[in-house]
Amino acid sequence: MKIRYELLKTEKNTKARLGRLHTNHGVVDTPMFMPVGTRATVKTLSPEELYDVHSGIILANTYHLWLRPGEDIVEKAGGLHKFMNYKGPILTDSGGYQVFSLAKNKKKDITEEGVHFKSHIDGSNLFLTPEKSIEIQNKLGSDIAMSFDECPPASADYTYMKNSVERTLRWAKRGKEAHKNPNQSLFGIVQGGAYQDLRAYSAKETVKLDFDGYSVGGVANDGESKEDMYRAIDYSIPYIPEDKVRYLMGVGDPVDIIEGVIRGIDIFDCVLPTRLARHGNAFTKHGKINIKNAKYKEDFTPLEDTCDCYCCKNYTKAYIRHLLSVDEVFGKRLLSIHNIRFLIRLTEELREAIKEDRILEYKEEFLKEYQGDSYES
């Protein structure tokens, strides 16, 4: 079956939406945050721990799984769900972001047919096309597959961005024609940088292709300002149908999630919570903290008193700091559990705020605590 998005309510003061996404592997509420399981695992966490943090959809990476273990191995295992023993919904990205970061000479390596690049593992020459990306995702058997799009740099000029948008549209059409898995939904991706007319054009033309859901892409590129990210959302959302789910790719900063929800985004993903954890950082309602700091050596309180995660219910900052100082993996695991739960809890609170038509008040309260002295209303 294809996914189905059910719009339950639009918040009266903003474009924020309360929704429900029906998939082959369960029903999930939106807005929601999707943990990233790049290589068919969310780093250091088991599926059971993901269920405990109330994870819904998780994301796996097409490029990495294509290289290792290979899509044919995953297909023989019965698909991603059986291979990694995750019972909830799974979304696979197209591999485009990784491929474009590996393509060195943009003019030479990016062709109409596809993208030439070198493997990050052994330097071998590889070539990925829209058809190949979709074929890999068909075999992986995710609930949601993503179209193969060009990921232009945030600094791209208007002419480059316009040509990139046109190519992404041609690739989207080719990918849709190549999509053969009847139990898998396919999302289109809106590009166009921070150019209003290109975003509107990209959104309108992508919607004409009639995908099962839509993503606002190109907003998590290096060098892009927050203002440009928010503009890209504002320029895209008006043209995406209300009965289709809206996905903001690669965004996991708490403030950006709130701003995205207010602008009409439903689902988010990012490697940020586990990446921060591996460097000793934790999300808290008072902002990010680094547990490696000496001031936590004798701090026998949890990361957050109000957090219901396994880490906060059982362990102290002092203990986690000790684990990190002696390079024990358990410390990174605990921080990963907490950071993922923090972002999922944030989206749970946003859903309640939408129900009560008080999302702007929620934003104000959150930012005052999260940004502290640096907050400006």
C-alpha positions as CSV (number, residue, x, y, z in Angstrom):
1,M,0.0,0.0,0.0
2,K,1.0,3.6,-0.6
3,I,1.3,5.9,2.4
4,R,-1.7,8.2,3.2
5,Y,-1.5,11.5,4.9
6,E,-4.5,12.6,7.0
7,L,-4.7,16.3,7.9
8,L,-6.3,16.6,11.3
9,K,-6.0,20.3,12.1
10,T,-4.2,23.5,11.0
11,E,-3.2,25.8,13.8
12,K,-5.3,29.0,13.7
13,N,-2.4,31.5,13.9
14,T,0.1,29.8,11.6
15,K,0.5,27.1,8.9
16,A,1.4,24.5,11.5
17,R,-0.4,21.2,10.8
18,L,-1.4,18.3,13.0
19,G,-1.5,15.1,11.0
20,R,-1.4,11.4,10.8
21,L,0.7,9.3,8.3
22,H,-0.6,5.8,7.5
23,T,2.1,3.4,6.3
24,N,2.6,-0.3,5.8
25,H,4.4,-0.5,9.1
26,G,2.2,1.6,11.3
27,V,0.5,4.9,11.8
28,V,2.7,7.9,12.9
29,D,1.6,11.3,14.1
30,T,3.0,14.5,12.7
31,P,4.9,16.8,13.2
32,M,7.6,14.2,13.8
33,F,11.4,13.8,13.9
34,M,13.0,10.9,12.1
35,P,16.3,9.5,13.5
36,V,18.9,8.7,10.9
37,G,20.0,5.1,10.5
38,T,22.5,5.7,7.7
39,R,23.9,2.1,7.3
40,A,20.7,0.3,8.4
41,T,21.3,1.2,12.1
42,V,20.8,4.4,14.1
43,K,24.4,4.7,15.5
44,T,24.8,2.8,18.9
45,L,21.0,2.2,19.4
46,S,19.0,-1.0,19.1
47,P,15.5,-1.1,17.5
48,E,14.1,-1.7,21.0
49,E,15.8,1.5,22.3
50,L,14.3,3.4,19.3
51,Y,10.8,2.2,20.2
52,D,11.5,3.3,23.8
53,V,12.2,6.9,22.6
54,H,8.9,6.8,20.6
55,S,10.6,6.7,17.3
56,G,8.3,6.5,14.3
57,I,9.9,6.6,10.8
58,I,13.6,6.2,10.6
59,L,15.8,7.0,7.6
60,A,18.4,4.8,5.9
61,N,20.9,5.9,3.3
62,T,20.7,4.5,-0.3
63,Y,24.3,5.4,-1.2
64,H,25.9,3.7,1.8
65,L,23.7,0.6,1.5
66,W,24.4,0.3,-2.2
67,L,28.1,0.1,-1.5
68,R,27.8,-2.1,1.6
69,P,26.3,-4.7,1.9
70,G,24.6,-4.1,-1.5
71,E,20.9,-3.8,-2.3
72,D,20.7,-7.4,-3.5
73,I,21.8,-8.7,-0.1
74,V,19.2,-6.6,1.6
75,E,16.5,-7.8,-0.9
76,K,17.5,-11.5,-0.2
77,A,17.2,-10.8,3.5
78,G,13.6,-9.8,2.9
79,G,14.1,-6.1,2.7
80,L,15.4,-3.5,5.1
81,H,12.8,-4.1,7.8
82,K,13.7,-7.7,8.2
83,F,17.4,-7.1,7.6
84,M,17.7,-4.6,10.5
85,N,14.8,-5.9,12.5
86,Y,13.0,-2.6,12.7
87,K,9.2,-2.9,12.8
88,G,8.3,0.7,12.2
89,P,8.3,2.7,8.9
90,I,11.5,3.3,7.0
91,L,12.4,6.1,4.5
92,T,15.4,5.9,2.2
93,D,17.0,8.9,0.8
94,S,18.2,8.9,-2.9
95,G,21.9,9.0,-2.2
96,G,22.0,12.3,-4.0
97,Y,23.4,14.4,-1.2
98,Q,26.4,12.0,-0.7
99,V,27.0,11.6,-4.4
100,F,27.1,15.4,-5.1
101,S,29.5,15.9,-2.2
102,L,31.8,13.3,-3.8
103,A,31.6,14.7,-7.3
104,K,34.7,16.9,-7.6
105,N,34.3,18.7,-10.9
106,K,30.7,19.8,-11.0
107,K,30.6,20.7,-14.7
108,K,32.3,17.5,-15.8
109,D,31.0,15.0,-13.3
110,I,27.3,16.0,-13.3
111,T,25.8,15.0,-16.7
112,E,22.2,14.8,-17.9
113,E,22.4,11.0,-17.6
114,G,23.6,11.0,-14.0
115,V,26.6,11.7,-11.7
116,H,30.2,10.4,-11.9
117,F,32.0,10.2,-8.6
118,K,34.5,8.2,-6.6
119,S,33.7,5.8,-3.8
120,H,34.6,7.1,-0.3
121,I,35.7,3.6,0.6
122,D,38.2,2.6,-2.1
123,G,38.2,5.5,-4.6
124,S,36.7,3.4,-7.4
125,N,34.8,5.2,-10.1
126,L,31.0,5.0,-9.7
127,F,28.0,6.3,-11.6
128,L,24.5,6.9,-10.2
129,T,21.5,7.8,-12.3
130,P,17.9,8.5,-11.3
131,E,16.9,5.0,-12.5
132,K,19.6,3.3,-10.6
133,S,18.8,5.2,-7.4
134,I,15.1,4.1,-7.6
135,E,16.1,0.5,-8.5
136,I,18.3,0.3,-5.4
137,Q,15.5,1.8,-3.2
138,N,12.9,-0.6,-4.7
139,K,15.1,-3.5,-3.6
140,L,15.7,-2.1,-0.2
141,G,12.0,-2.1,0.3
142,S,11.5,1.0,2.4
143,D,8.1,2.4,2.9
144,I,9.1,5.7,1.3
145,A,11.7,6.3,-1.4
146,M,13.1,9.7,-2.5
147,S,13.6,11.0,-6.0
148,F,17.2,11.5,-7.2
149,D,17.8,15.2,-7.3
150,E,20.7,17.6,-7.9
151,C,21.9,19.2,-4.7
152,P,23.3,22.5,-5.7
153,P,25.5,24.5,-3.3
154,A,23.8,27.3,-1.4
155,S,26.2,29.8,-3.1
156,A,25.0,28.8,-6.6
157,D,24.0,31.8,-8.8
158,Y,20.6,32.2,-10.4
159,T,21.5,30.7,-13.8
160,Y,23.1,27.6,-12.2
161,M,20.2,27.1,-9.9
162,K,17.6,27.5,-12.7
163,N,19.4,24.8,-14.8
164,S,19.7,22.6,-11.7
165,V,15.9,22.9,-11.0
166,E,15.1,21.9,-14.6
167,R,17.5,18.9,-14.4
168,T,16.0,17.8,-11.1
169,L,12.5,17.9,-12.7
170,R,13.7,15.8,-15.6
171,W,15.3,13.3,-13.2
172,A,12.2,13.2,-11.1
173,K,10.1,12.2,-14.1
174,R,12.7,9.5,-15.1
175,G,12.7,8.2,-11.5
176,K,9.0,8.0,-11.3
177,E,8.8,6.1,-14.6
178,A,11.5,3.7,-13.2
179,H,9.7,3.1,-9.9
180,K,8.4,-0.5,-9.8
181,N,7.6,-1.3,-6.2
182,P,3.8,-1.1,-5.7
183,N,4.1,-1.2,-1.9
184,Q,6.6,1.7,-1.7
185,S,5.7,5.4,-1.9
186,L,7.8,7.9,-3.8
187,F,8.4,11.5,-2.8
188,G,9.3,14.4,-5.1
189,I,11.8,17.1,-4.1
190,V,11.4,20.8,-4.5
191,Q,14.6,22.8,-5.1
192,G,15.5,26.3,-6.1
193,G,17.7,27.7,-3.4
194,A,16.5,31.0,-1.9
195,Y,15.0,32.3,-5.2
196,Q,11.3,32.8,-4.8
197,D,10.4,32.3,-8.5
198,L,12.5,29.1,-8.8
199,R,11.0,27.6,-5.6
200,A,7.5,28.3,-6.9
201,Y,8.3,26.9,-10.3
202,S,10.0,23.8,-8.9
203,A,7.1,23.1,-6.5
204,K,4.4,23.6,-9.1
205,E,6.1,21.4,-11.7
206,T,7.0,18.7,-9.2
207,V,3.4,18.5,-8.0
208,K,2.2,18.1,-11.6
209,L,4.1,14.8,-11.5
210,D,1.8,13.6,-8.7
211,F,4.1,12.1,-6.1
212,D,3.0,10.5,-2.8
213,G,4.6,13.2,-0.7
214,Y,6.9,16.2,-1.2
215,S,10.2,17.4,0.3
216,V,11.7,20.8,0.5
217,G,15.3,20.1,-0.4
218,G,18.5,22.1,-0.5
219,V,18.0,23.7,2.9
220,A,20.7,21.9,4.9
221,N,23.6,22.9,2.7
222,D,26.9,24.3,4.1
223,G,27.0,28.1,4.0
224,E,23.2,28.6,3.9
225,S,21.8,31.2,6.4
226,K,18.9,30.5,8.6
227,E,17.0,33.3,6.8
228,D,17.5,31.6,3.5
229,M,16.3,28.2,4.9
230,Y,13.1,29.8,6.2
231,R,12.6,31.7,2.9
232,A,13.0,28.4,1.0
233,I,10.2,26.9,3.0
234,D,8.0,29.9,2.7
235,Y,8.4,30.0,-1.0
236,S,7.7,26.3,-1.5
237,I,4.9,25.4,0.9
238,P,2.0,27.3,-0.8
239,Y,2.2,25.1,-3.8
240,I,2.3,21.7,-2.1
241,P,-1.1,20.0,-1.7
242,E,-2.6,20.0,1.7
243,D,-3.4,16.3,1.5
244,K,0.3,15.3,1.0
245,V,2.9,15.1,3.7
246,R,5.7,17.7,3.7
247,Y,9.3,16.8,4.5
248,L,12.2,19.1,5.3
249,M,15.4,17.2,4.6
250,G,18.4,17.2,6.8
251,V,17.2,19.6,9.5
252,G,17.5,18.7,13.2
253,D,18.3,21.9,15.1
254,P,15.4,22.4,17.7
255,V,14.9,26.0,16.7
256,D,14.7,25.1,13.0
257,I,12.2,22.3,13.7
258,I,9.9,24.8,15.5
259,E,10.3,27.3,12.6
260,G,9.7,24.6,10.1
261,V,6.5,23.4,11.8
262,I,5.2,26.9,12.0
263,R,5.7,27.2,8.3
264,G,3.8,24.0,7.5
265,I,6.4,21.2,7.6
266,D,5.4,17.8,8.9
267,I,8.5,15.6,9.1
268,F,12.2,16.2,9.7
269,D,15.4,14.1,9.8
270,C,19.0,14.8,10.8
271,V,22.2,13.1,12.0
272,L,22.7,15.9,14.5
273,P,21.5,14.1,17.7
274,T,23.8,11.2,17.4
275,R,26.7,13.2,16.0
276,L,26.5,15.7,18.9
277,A,26.4,12.7,21.3
278,R,29.6,11.3,19.9
279,H,31.3,14.6,20.7
280,G,30.0,14.7,24.2
281,N,27.2,17.2,23.6
282,A,23.6,17.0,24.9
283,F,20.4,18.9,24.0
284,T,18.7,20.4,27.1
285,K,15.8,22.9,27.5
286,H,18.5,25.4,28.4
287,G,20.5,24.9,25.2
288,K,23.3,22.5,24.2
289,I,25.8,21.5,26.9
290,N,29.2,19.7,26.6
291,I,29.3,17.0,29.3
292,K,33.1,16.8,29.0
293,N,33.4,20.1,30.8
294,A,35.0,19.9,34.2
295,K,32.0,21.5,36.0
296,Y,30.1,18.2,35.5
297,K,32.7,16.1,37.3
298,E,30.7,16.1,40.5
299,D,27.2,16.8,39.1
300,F,25.0,13.9,40.2
301,T,21.9,15.2,38.5
302,P,20.4,13.9,35.2
303,L,20.8,15.7,31.9
304,E,17.3,17.0,32.4
305,D,14.9,16.6,35.4
306,T,11.9,16.6,33.1
307,C,13.1,14.1,30.5
308,D,11.6,10.7,30.5
309,C,14.4,8.9,28.5
310,Y,16.3,5.9,29.8
311,C,19.5,8.0,30.2
312,C,17.8,10.7,32.3
313,K,15.9,8.3,34.5
314,N,19.0,6.2,35.4
315,Y,22.2,8.1,35.0
316,T,23.9,11.4,36.1
317,K,26.0,13.9,34.3
318,A,29.0,12.9,36.4
319,Y,28.7,9.3,35.3
320,I,28.3,10.1,31.6
321,R,31.3,12.5,31.8
322,H,33.3,9.7,33.4
323,L,32.3,7.3,30.5
324,L,33.3,9.8,27.9
325,S,36.6,10.6,29.6
326,V,37.6,6.9,29.5
327,D,36.2,6.5,26.0
328,E,33.5,4.0,26.9
329,V,30.9,3.6,24.1
330,F,28.1,3.5,26.7
331,G,28.5,7.2,27.3
332,K,27.9,8.0,23.6
333,R,25.0,5.6,23.6
334,L,23.3,7.3,26.6
335,L,23.8,10.8,25.0
336,S,22.4,9.5,21.7
337,I,19.3,8.1,23.4
338,H,18.7,11.4,25.2
339,N,19.3,13.6,22.2
340,I,17.0,11.6,19.9
341,R,14.3,11.6,22.6
342,F,14.8,15.3,23.1
343,L,13.9,16.0,19.5
344,I,11.0,13.5,19.4
345,R,9.7,15.0,22.7
346,L,9.9,18.5,21.1
347,T,7.7,17.4,18.2
348,E,5.3,15.8,20.7
349,E,5.0,19.1,22.5
350,L,4.6,20.9,19.2
351,R,1.6,18.6,18.4
352,E,0.0,19.6,21.7
353,A,0.6,23.2,21.0
354,I,-1.1,22.9,17.6
355,K,-4.1,21.2,19.2
356,E,-4.4,24.1,21.6
357,D,-3.7,26.8,19.0
358,R,-0.8,28.2,21.0
359,I,2.2,27.4,18.9
360,L,3.5,30.9,18.8
361,E,3.3,31.0,22.6
362,Y,5.2,27.7,22.8
363,K,7.9,29.0,20.5
364,E,8.3,32.1,22.7
365,E,8.6,30.0,25.9
366,F,10.9,27.5,24.3
367,L,13.3,30.1,22.9
368,K,13.5,32.0,26.2
369,E,14.7,28.9,28.0
370,Y,16.8,27.4,25.2
371,Q,18.6,30.6,24.2
372,G,18.7,32.2,27.6
373,D,20.5,35.6,27.8
374,S,21.0,35.6,24.0
375,Y,17.2,35.4,23.3
376,E,15.6,38.3,21.4
377,S,11.9,38.3,20.9
